[in-house]
Amino acid sequence: MSGLLAGLWRAGIELQAQSQFSKFFGNDTTLVGRVAEDPSYDTDGDLRLKLKDVTVDDDKLSGVVWVATSQRVTIKRSDEVTVSGKLDKGFGTIAAAVYRARVEHVIRQDYVDVGRDVRDSFASNIRKSIREPEASLGAGFLLGQKSELPEKLDNELRLLGLTHIVVASGYNLTILVRFARRLFSRISRFTALATSGLLIYGFAQLTGFSPSMTRASLVTALSLIAWYYGRKLHPLVLLPFSAAITIAINPSYAWGDIGWLLSFTSFIGVIMLSPLVHAYFWDDKKPGSVRQVFIETMSAQVLTLPIIAYVFGQYSPLALPANFLILPLIPLAMLFTFIAGSLSFITALTGFVGLPAELVMRYMTTIVDKLAVLPQASSEVEFTMTTVVVFYITLIAAMVYLWRRTGYQFREYNVIE
């Protein structure tokens, strides 16, 4: 409740501050801002940026500005960018937008974003040992560096609903923390806690604090602390508590950030729907890794389907088989990619150390290429708000039924174990 009240109070201040953009709408303006997240590209190849700390005609304004340009310019996170163009009304959490911007100037300073510099340096080491497009795919798995993906592969991943595997997400972070906890808990619980905590912070610094990364870092850290003290968190406590904290930090997440919403709904599928499905069909038997990945993927897909269909108007029927064929090998690909990047300085072994990672990811790119050309790769789906509400009511009723039939204890599930 405190987080909710704080979020509502800050939301009012934020909305009032963002209203200052309205006096510039419809005018050709020149604005200066700092790139908030890694740039991305749309299906037409246009560069898309989110700018924060924006100054318009010497007025410093609060809020994020969306910028799209067809210019081929090298821009990175935390760069200071000067753009000009017609300023229009924003959407969702975006205060304003410039859809056909002209990039006038780009300033990149050293040591402004150390996490970005370390990430880009390691990514360049990866590319010394692994050929493209597998090198960019590995950098996406390990470092969340999606902006360097080749256009063809990026479009295919988006078509098949696989974009989440190459962005900073809870799945990548969970893999790293699970590995660190199991490795260092052999020394002591405190060593495992400290190492995993540093890993969470370092990974967030490398990838940037996007809405999904903020949620993933918070949930993973809380689960880690609970594990350290021998406590267990119920999902109906963990989820609202995490949501309240993230909204208190940035209230704009709550009123229109699709990434934040999809991150939470998919996580609900993983920690609530998937264990219920497993308990119903397999009782108390411990799931194998393949079966666990399949159930968790299916559950996340089901929970996010209504939002994706309502917002984007399309959905990939092949998303589930594509995730099933690729997700189980991501931990292996991350490990091999890390080894290749770490040993790339040994010139004589460059091709050898990168070969295992390249082979694993070539299998993935082959699967993506084959599935993306099928007619069933994408289909249009129209969901109204009424359909979305009915879908979720039905889904909640089904989950309650499964819970009553199985008597599953949600406290037994921990994302880091």
ROPA-76672 format. One record per residue: residue in three letters; x, y, z of N, C-alpha, C in turn. Coordinates in steps of 0.1 Angstrom, whole numbers, plus 5000, padded with zeros to 4 digits. Example, Ala and Ser with C-alpha at 12.3 -4.5 7.8 and 13.67 -1.06 7.14 Angstrom:
2
ALA513249435078512349555078513249675078/SER512849785071513749895071512950005079/
This chain:
417
MET500849885000500050005000500950135000/SER502050125008502950245008503550264994/GLY503950154987504450174974503450224964/LEU502250174966501150224957500850374959/LEU500850414971500550564974501750644969/ALA502950594972504150674967504150674951/GLY503750564945503750564930502650664925/LEU501450664931500450754927500850904928/TRP501550934940502051064942503051104932/ARG504051014929505051044919504451054905/ALA503450974903502850974889502251104886/GLY501551164896500951294894502051404891/ILE503151394898504251494895504851464882/GLU505051344878505651304865504751354854/LEU503451324855502451364844502451514842/GLN502451584854502451734853503751784846/ALA504851724849506151764843506151734828/GLN505551614824505551584810504651674802/SER503651734808502751814801503451944795/GLN504651974800505352084795505752064780/PHE505851944775506151914761505051974752/SER503751984757502652014749502852144741/LYS503552234747503652374740504552364728/PHE505252254726506152234715505552144704/PHE504352084707503851994697503452064684/GLY503751994673503452044660504552144654/ASN505552174662506552264658507852194655/ASP508652244645509952194643510852244654/THR511452144660512352184672513652104671/THR514552154679515852094681516052054695/LEU516251934698516351884712517551804714/VAL518051814727519251744731518851644742/GLY519351524741519051424752520051314752/ARG519951234763520851124765520150994762/VAL520750904754520150784750519950694763/ALA518650664766518350594778518550444777/GLU518350374766518450234764519250204751/ASP519650084749520250044736519350084725/PRO519850144714519050174702518550044696/SER517450054689516849934682516449974668/TYR516149874660515749894646514349834644/ASP513549904635512249854632512349764619/THR511249714614511349624603511849694590/ASP511649824590512149894578513649944579/GLY514249904590515649944592515850084598/ASP514750144602514850284609515450264623/LEU516250354627516850354640515850424650/ARG515750354661514750404672515550434685/LEU515250544690515950584703514950624713/LYS515350614726514650674737515550774744/LEU515150894744516051004750515451044764/LYS516351054773516051114786516851234789/ASP516551304800517251434803517251524791/VAL516051544786515851624773515851774776/THR516451844767516451984766515852034753/VAL514852114753514152164741514252314742/ASP514952384732515052524732515452584746/ASP516552524752517052564764516152534776/ASP515052464774514152424785514452284788/LYS514852254801515052114805513752054809/LEU513351944803512051884805512151744811/SER511151704818511151564824510351474815/GLY510851354813510151254805511051194794/VAL510551094787511251024777510651064763/VAL511551084754511151124740511551014731/TRP510650974722510850864712511350934700/VAL512450874694513050934682513250824672/ALA512750844659512950754649513650824637/THR514650764631515350824620515850724610/SER515850754598516350664587517750674584/GLN518450774591519850794589520650674595/ARG521750644588522650534593523750604602/VAL523450604615524350674624524650574635/THR525950564640526350484651526050554664/ILE525050504671524650564684524550454694/LYS525050484706525050384717524350444729/ARG524050354738523450394751524350494758/SER523650594764524350704772524950804763/ASP524950794750525450904741524551024743/GLU525151144741524351264741524051294726/VAL522751304723522351324709521551444707/THR521851524696521151634692520351604679/VAL519051614680518151584668517151694666/SER516751704653515751804650514651744642/GLY513451804642512351754636511051804642/LYS509951754637508651794642508251714655/LEU508051784665507751714678506251684679/ASP505851564681504451514682504151464696/LYS502851444698502451384711502951244712/GLY503351204724503851064727502750964728/PHE503150844734502250734735502650654747/GLY501750584754502150504766502950584776/THR504150544779504950614788505850724781/ILE505750734768506550834761505850964761/ALA506651074766506051204767505851274753/ALA506751254744506751314731507551224721/ALA507351254708507951174698508351254686/VAL509451214680509951274667510051164657/TYR509151144648509151024639510051034627/ARG510351144622511251154611512351254615/ALA513251214624514251304630515451314621/ARG516151424622517451444616518551444628/VAL519451354627520451354638521551454634/GLU521651554643522551664640523951644646/HIS523951584658525251564665525251454675/VAL526251384676526451274686527651294694/ILE527551294707528751304716528851184725/ARG530051114724530251004733531451034742/GLN531151024755532251054764532750924771/ASP533950924774534550814781534050804796/TYR533850684801533550654815532250714819/VAL531350754810529950794813529150674816/ASP529350564809528650434810529650324810/VAL530250294822531250194822530750054819/GLY529450024823528849894820528749874805/ARG528349984798528249974783529649944777/ASP530650024782532050004776532549864778/VAL532349814790532849674793532149574785/ARG530849594783530049504775530449504761/ASP530649624755531049634741532449574739/SER533349594748534649544747534649394747/PHE533849334756533749184757533049134744/ALA532049204739531449164727532349164715/SER533249254714534249254704535249134705/ASN535549094717536348974719535548854714/ILE534248844717533448734712533548724697/ARG533548834690533548834675534848794670/LYS535948794678537248744673537248594672/SER536348534680536448384681535248314673/ILE534148394672532948334666532548424654/ARG532148354643531648424631530248474633/GLU529848564624528448614624527648524616/PRO526248514618525548594628525548524642/GLU526248414644526348344657526948434667/ALA527948514664528648604674527648704680/SER526848764671525848864676524848794685/LEU524448674681523448594689524048564702/GLY525248524703525948494716526048614724/ALA526348724719526448854726525048894732/GLY524048864724522648884729522348804741/PHE522648674740522448574751523148624764/LEU524448644762525248674774525248814779/LEU525048914770525249054774523949134771/GLY522949074765521749144762521949254751/GLN522949234743523249334732522449294720/LYS521249344719520349314708520549404696/SER521049524698521149624687522149584676/GLU523049494679524049454669523649334661/LEU522449284663521949164655521849204641/PRO522249114631521949134617520449154615/GLU520149234605518649274603517849154600/LYS518349054592517548944588517248854601/LEU518248824609518048744621517148814631/ASP517348944632516449024641515049014637/ASN514749024624513349014619512748874621/GLU513548774619513148634621512848604635/LEU513648654644513348634659512148704663/ARG511848824658510648894661509448824656/LEU509548774643508448704637508048584645/LEU509048504651508748384658508548404673/GLY508548524677508348554692509448514700/LEU510648524694511948484701512748604706/THR512248724704513048844707513548834722/HIS512748784731513048784745514348704748/ILE514848614739516048544743517348624741/VAL517248734733518448814731518348954737/VAL517448974746517449094754517649064768/ALA518049164776518249144790516949104796/SER516848984802515548934807515848854820/GLY514748824826514848734838515348604836/TYR515148544823515548414820517148414820/ASN517748504813519248514813519748534827/LEU519248624834519748654848519548534857/THR518448464856518148344864519248234862/ILE519548214849520548114845521848144852/LEU522348274852523548314858523548294873/VAL522448344879522448344894522248194899/ARG521548114892521447974896522847904895/PHE523547934885524847874884525847924895/ALA525848054897526648114908526248064921/ARG525048054924524548004938524947864940/ARG524747774930525147634932526647624933/LEU527447704926528847684926529447734939/PHE529047854944529647914955529047874969/SER527847814968527247764981528147644986/ARG528947594978529847484983530947544993/ILE531147674992532047745001531347785013/SER530247865011529447915022528147975016/ARG527147985024525948055019526148205017/PHE526948265026527248405025528048435012/THR529048345009529748364996528848354984/ALA527948264984526948244973526048374972/LEU525648424984524748544984525548664979/ALA526748684984527548804979527948794964/THR528348674960528748664946527548674937/SER526348614940525148624932524648774932/GLY524748844944524348974944525149064935/LEU526449044935527349124927527049094912/LEU526748964909526348924896525148994891/ILE524149004899522849074896523149224893/TYR523849284901524249424899525049444887/GLY526049364885526949374873526149354860/PHE525249254860524449224848523549334844/ALA522949394855522049504852522849624847/GLN524049644852524849754847525249734832/LEU525549614829525949584815524749604805/THR523649554809522449554800521649684801/GLY521749754812520849874814519649844822/PHE519049944829517949914838516649934830/SER516349844821515049854814513949804823/PRO512649824820511549774828511649624832/SER511949544821511949404824513249364832/MET514349434830515549414838515349454852/THR514649564855514449614868513649514876/ARG512549454869511749354875512449234878/ALA513249184868514049064870515049074881/SER515749184882516749204892516149204906/LEU515049274907514349284920513849154925/VAL513149084916512648944920513748854923/THR514748844915515848754918516548784931/ALA516848914933517448954946516648924958/LEU515348944958514448904969514448754971/SER514448684960514448534961515748484967/LEU516848554963518148514968518248544983/ILE517748654988517848695002516948595010/ALA515748555005514948465011515648325013/TRP516348285002517048155002518148165013/TYR518848275014519948285024519448275038/TYR518348335041517748325055516848205057/GLY516748115047515947995049514448025049/ARG514048135042512648165042512148135028/LYS510848135026510148115014509148215011/LEU509148274999508148374996507048324987/HIS505848354991504648314983504648404971/PRO504348354959504248444947503248554948/LEU502148534956501148644958501648754967/VAL502748724973503448834981504648894973/LEU505448804966506548844959506148934947/LEU505148894939504748974927504249114930/PRO503249124939502749264942503749344949/PHE504549284957505649364964506649414954/SER507049334945508049374934507349484925/ALA506149464922505449554913505349694920/ALA505049694933504849814941506249894941/ILE507349814943508649884944509049944930/THR508849874920509149924906508350044903/ILE507050044906506150154903506550274912/ALA506950254925507450364933508650424927/ILE509550344921510750394915510450464902/ASN509650404894509250474881507750454879/PRO506850544883505450524882504950514867/SER505750554857505250544844505150404839/TYR505850304846505650164842504250124842/ALA503450174852502150124855501050174845/TRP501350284838500250334830500450314815/GLY501450234811501550214796502750144792/ASP503650094800504850024796504549884793/ILE504449844780504149714776505249614780/GLY506449654780507549564784507449524798/TRP507149624807506949594821505749494823/LEU504649524816503549434818503749294813/LEU504349284801504649154796505649074805/SER506649154811507549084820506949024832/PHE505949094838505249044849504348934846/THR503548944835502648844831503348714828/SER504448724821505248594817505748534830/PHE506248614839506748564852505648494860/ILE504448544860503348484867503148344861/GLY503248334847503148204841504148104846/VAL505448154847506548064851506348014866/ILE506048114875506048074889504748024895/MET503648044887502348004892501647904883/LEU501547934870500847834862501647714859/SER502947724856503747604853503847504864/PRO504047544877504047444887502747374889/LEU501647454887500347394888500047284877/VAL500447314865500347224854501147094857/HIS502347114862503247004865502646914876/ALA502146984887501646914898500346834894/TYR499546884885498346824881498646694872/PHE499646704863499846594854500946494859/TRP501846544868502946454872503146444887/ASP502146494894502146484909503446554914/ASP504146484923505346534930506646494923/LYS506646434912507846394905508646514901/LYS509946514903510746624899510846634884/PRO510546754878510546754863511946754857/GLY512146684846513346694839513546824833/SER514846864829515046994824514247024811/VAL514146924802513446954789511946974792/ARG511346884800509946904804509747034811/GLN510647074820510447194828510447314818/VAL511447314809511547424799510247434791/PHE509747324787508547324778507347374786/ILE507147334798506047374806506147524809/GLU507347574813507447714817507347794805/THR507847754793507647834781506147844777/MET505447724777504047724774503247814783/SER503547814796502847894806503048044803/ALA504348084801504648224798503948264785/GLN503948184775503248214762501748234764/VAL501148144772499648154774499348284782/LEU500148324792499848444800500048574792/THR500948574782501248694775500448704762/LEU499848594757499148594745498048704744/PRO497148724753496148824752496748964750/ILE497748994757498349134756498949154743/ILE499749054738500449064725499349074714/ALA498348994715497348994704496549134705/TYR496249184716495549314718496349434713/VAL497649434717498549544714499049544700/PHE499549424695500249414683499349354671/GLY498249294675497349234665497949114657/GLN498949054662499448934656500148844666/TYR500248714663500848614672501348504663/SER502448444668503148344660502748204666/PRO501948124658501647994662502847904664/LEU503947944658505247864659506047904671/ALA505648004679506448054690506747944700/LEU505747864703505947754713506947654709/PRO506847594697507847494692509247564690/ALA509247684686510547754684511247774698/ASN510547814708511047834721511547694727/PHE510747594724511047464730512347404724/LEU512547434711513747384704515047464707/ILE514847584712516047674714516347694729/LEU515347714737515647754751516447664759/PRO516247524758517147434766518647454763/LEU519047504752520447514748521047644752/ILE520247744756520747874759521747874770/PRO521547804781522647804792523947754786/LEU523947644777525147594771525747694762/ALA524947764754525447874745526047984753/MET525448024764526048134772527348094778/LEU527547964783528747924788529847914778/PHE529547864766530547854755530947994750/THR529948084750530248224745531148294755/PHE530948274768531748334778533248284777/ILE533348154775534648094774535348154761/ALA534648164750535248214738535648354739/GLY534848444746535248584748536348594757/SER536448514768537448524778538848474772/LEU538848384763540148324758540448384744/SER539748484740540048534726541348594724/PHE542048634736543348694735544448594731/ILE544148464732545148364728544948344713/THR545748414705545548414691545548274685/ALA546448194690546548054684545347974686/LEU544548004696543447914699542047984696/THR542148094688540948174686539848094679/GLY540148024668539147944662538647824670/PHE539547764678539247644685538247684697/VAL538547784705537747814716536347864713/GLY536247914700534847964696534047864689/LEU534647744686533947644678532747584685/PRO532847544698531647494705530447584705/ALA530747714708529647814708529047834694/GLU529947834685529447854671528547744666/LEU528947624670528147504665526747504672/VAL526747534685525447534692524547644686/MET525047764684524247874679523947864664/ARG524747784657524447764643523147674642/TYR523047574651521847494652520647584654/MET520747684663519747784666519347864654/THR520347924648520048004636519447924625/THR519847794624519247714613517747684616/ILE517447664629516047644633515247764630/VAL515747884634515048004631514848034616/ASP515848004608515748024594514647934588/LYS514647804592513647714587512247744591/LEU512047784603510647814608510147944603/ALA511048044601510548174597509948184583/VAL510348084575509848084561508548014559/LEU508147944570506847874569505647964569/PRO504547934563503348014562502748044576/GLN502947944585502347954599503248034608/ALA504348094603505248174612504548284619/SER503548344613502848464619501448464614/SER500548504623499148514619498548634626/GLU497548694620496948814626495848764636/VAL495848824647494848794658494248924663/GLU492948934663492349054669491649024682/PHE492149084692491649074706491049214710/THR489849214714489249334720489549334735/MET489349444742489549454756488649354763/THR487449344758486449244764487049104763/THR487649064752488248934750489348914759/VAL490149014761491349004770490848984785/VAL489849054789489349044803488748904805/VAL487948854795487348724796488348614796/PHE489448634788490548534787491148514801/TYR491548634807492248624820491348574831/ILE490048614831489148554841489048404840/THR488948354827488948214825490248144830/LEU491348214827492648154831492748154846/ILE492348254853492448254867491548144873/ALA490348124868489448024872490147884870/ALA490747864859491447734856492647714866/MET493347824870494447814879493947784893/VAL492847844897492247814910491747664911/TYR491147614900490747474899491947384900/LEU493047414893494247324894494847334908/TRP494847444914495347464928494547384938/ARG493247384937492347304946492447154944/ARG492647114931492746974929494146924933/THR495146994932496546944935496946984949/GLY496447094955496947134968498347184968/TYR498747234956500147274955500547384964/GLN501747374970502247474979503247564972/PHE502747684969503547774961504847824967/ARG504847814980506147854987507247764984/GLU507047644979508047554976508847594963/TYR508347694955509047724943509947844946/ASN511147844941512047954942512847964929/VAL512848084923513348104909514848074908/ILE515548084920517048064919517447924923/GLU516547834925516847704929516547604917/
